[in-house]
Structures are given as structure tokens and as C-alpha cells.
Amino acid sequence: MIAIAIDDLTPEWRPHKFVTTPLWSKDSIFRQPPSDEVDAAWARIADLGVLVLHASDIESLGKDASTVVQAPASWGLGSDAYLGQLDGIHLLHCLNSMRKSLYHNYQYYHPNGTSAAYLTHLGHCQEALTKYLMCQPSLELITFNWVKHQVQPFPDFDITRKCWDFERLVEWQDEHRVQSINLEVWKELRRPDGVVPLRSPVLNEEVNGR
């Protein structure tokens, strides 16, 4: 049986200096134009894993476990297995989706155009990232310098922050994710008999054009 407790996820803090590197530097992979290498870098940090939560974990989030999707018995995870994901990885997924839809990247990722549902997806991504940045705004300060080839002061975006060890977070997710899940398995999930569905959220209605 795979089981985790939210308390098992503890932050490992470290100072990290965010330095603006040249566009084509390997250290600025997240700024570069689309390529297999760039996509691999984004895919690694935005790879949403499905995790197993206990009913007690869900209750600690202020949610009713009876309304949360349980893993099917066929998955062999036990009766106290509920499905969840890390929001921090979800937000990186949102940023990656928006990156792919920038006008200069659009043709590379969407040569055949996109559906109305995808536009709803991007609207969700904008909202999710905006609300998070408003919820936990950075209080770091940006200073200005006098620099060559610039008459006015130029902002110094190099900042040292106190950060989670993100690599440890990715490792933690990989240690606890349900390895057997793929898109095909997820599409096969159906509501069990006797479960009373909750009201459909706005996002779902928008995606389905209702």
C-alpha cells in the first residue's frame, strides 16, 4: 500500500541567488526559444504527479474527505487512498502552458491551432498564477544602477532569496507519486455507483462550453 502524510513534506531552506544570465546560456534554459532541450527542462519541473492522501490529510486541509476522489480498488492502494497533487508543481505547469502560447512560440506548439477549451485552460493559468503572486507577494527589493548603453537608471534584477530546495521537492514528489498512472488510465476513471456528485465548478463548465 502506498500512503503518505502531508507532514512528511517539510521544507529544506537555502539561500539562492537569482542572477540574470545571457539568453543563450545553459543557465537560462527557461528563457530560451522552443527546442527538445528546452521542453525537457520545463517538463521536469512542471511534471504533475498524482499523489495518495489519507482522509486525515484531507481533513487537515479543511476539506470533506467524502467528496474527494478515491483511488479505484483495482489500483491496489487500499481503502484510505485519495488522489491529490502539489499546487506548486501545478502552477509551474500553468506557466509552461502560457509559455507555449506566447505569440512567438505559438506556431511551434500549436501548428493546427487550439480549441476553445484550451483558451479556458489558459485563462485558468493566468488567474491561478496571479492569485498566488497576490497571496504570497515577494517582498524582495529591486535596486537600480547606472549602466552602459542606457541613459536612464536600469533595474538590477539579481536577487538573493530564501528558497525551498526545489530539487528536493521534485525528488519528494517522485518518491510518493502513483507510478502506474498515465493519461489512458486517468481517462478510464468513472464515478462509482452511489456517489453524489458536487456542483460542477465554473472552470469545468467553461471547458465544456456549457
N, C-alpha and C positions, 0 to 999 in steps of 0.2 A: 504494500500500500504506500502510495506517495502522499505525504502530508507535510504541510509547512505551517508555521505560525508567523504572523506579521512581526512579532518581537524578534524573530531570527534575522530580520533585515535591519542592521544597525549601521549608521554612517561611519565611514572612515575619512576623517577630515585631513586635508593637507593644503598648504599654500600652493597656488598655481598662478604663474604669471602669464596673462593673455597678451601675446605680442603680435602685432600686425605684421605678417610675413609677406614677402613678394608673391604675387598672384600665382606664378608657376612653380613656387617652391613646393616640395613634397609635404612640408609642414602646413600648407594651406590647401589641403586636398578638398576641403568643404567649400572652397571658393571657386574651384576650377570648373571649366565647361564640361558637359556630359562626356563620359567615357566609361569603359568597363571598370577601370580602376577607381574612378570617382564613385560610380554606382556601388561598387563593393564596399567602399568606405562608409557610405551612407547606410547601406543595407545592414552593416554590422551594428551600428549604433541605434538604428531605428527598427530592429528586428523584434517585433512584439511576440513574446512567448505567452502561452496560456499557462496559468499557474493554478494550483489547487489550494483552496482556502477551507478552513473549518467553519462551522456555524458560529463558533465563539469569535473567530476573526471577523466575520461579517457583522456580528452584533457590536463589536468594538468600533466599527465604522459608523455606527448609528443606523444600520440598515436591518431590515427584517429578512432573516435567512430563508424564510418560507417563500419569498418572492424571487430568490436568486437561483439561476440555472445550476442544476447539479450535473455532475459527470454521469453519463449513462453507465449502468451496471456492467455493460459489455466492455468498458474500458478497464475494469478491474482495479479501480481506485478506492473502493469502499463506499459506504453509505454516507459518510461525513465528508464528501468531496464536492466543493462548489468551485465554479470557474471564475477566474479573475485575471487581471493584467496590471502591469505597472503604469501609472499615468505618466511618469517621467519619460518612459520609452514611447508611449502613445503621442506625447507632444512632439518628440523628435520625428516620429512618423508623419505628423501633421506638417512639420516644417519641410520634410523631404517631399511630401506631396505638392506643397506650394512651390518648392524649388523646381520641380519638374514642369510646372505650369507657367513659369516665367516666360515672357514672350520670346526671349532668345533661346530658351530650352524646349519650347512647346513642340516644334516640329520633330525634334529628336525623339521625344517620348510619346507624342500623340499624332503620328502621321495620318491617322484616319479620323482625327477629331475625337471629341468626348461626348458623353451622354449628359442629359440634364441632371441625372443622379450624381455625376461627378462634380458638377458645379455646386450642388448641395454639399458634397463632401468637402470641397474647398472652403465653402462658407463656414462649415463647422470648424475647419482647421484655423481659419482666421480668428474666429470667436474664441476657440479654446486657448490659443496662444496669447491673444490679447488679454483675456480674463486672468490667465496665470501671471502674466507680467504685471498686471494691475494688483493682483492678490499678493505677490511677493516681489515688489519692485526692487531693483538693485539700488542700493544707496552708495555705490562707489562713485567717486568723483572724477570727472574728466577735466584735465587742465589744457591749457593752450600754450603753444610755442611759436616763436618766430622761426620760419624755415625758408630755405632757398626756394626760388621759383614761385613764391607766394607772397603777395603784398600784405594781406590781412593775416591775423593770427590763425594758426591751423591746429585743430584738436589733436591731442595726444591720446589715442585710444588704447595704448598699452596700460593694462591694469593688473594688479595682483589681487586675487580674490581668495577667500577661504572656501574651498570646494570639497564636495563629496569626491571620493576616489571613484570616478565613473567606471574605470576598468573593473573595479571590484563589484560594482553594481551589475555590470554585464555578466560577470562570472556568476554572481548570485542567481540571476535570472536563469542562466543556462543550467545551473545545478538543480533548480527547482521546477523548470518548465516541464509540461507533459510532452514527452518526446514523440509520442505516437500520433500527435495531431498534425494534420495537413489540411489544405483547403478542401479536398474532397471529403475527408472525414467530417469537417465542420459543416459542410453543406448537407450532410446526411442527418444532422441533428433535427429532431422533431419534438414538439411539446408532448409530454406524457399525458395519458388519459387522466382526467380528474383535476388537472392543474388549471386554475382560473387565471387567465392572462391579465396583466395590468393594462391600463390605458396606454395606447400607443403613443410614444413620445413624438414631439414635433419633428425632430430630425428624421425619424422613420417615415412619417407622413410625407415630408418633403422629398425624401429619396424615392419614394414610390409614387410621387406625383398625385397624392390624394388630398 
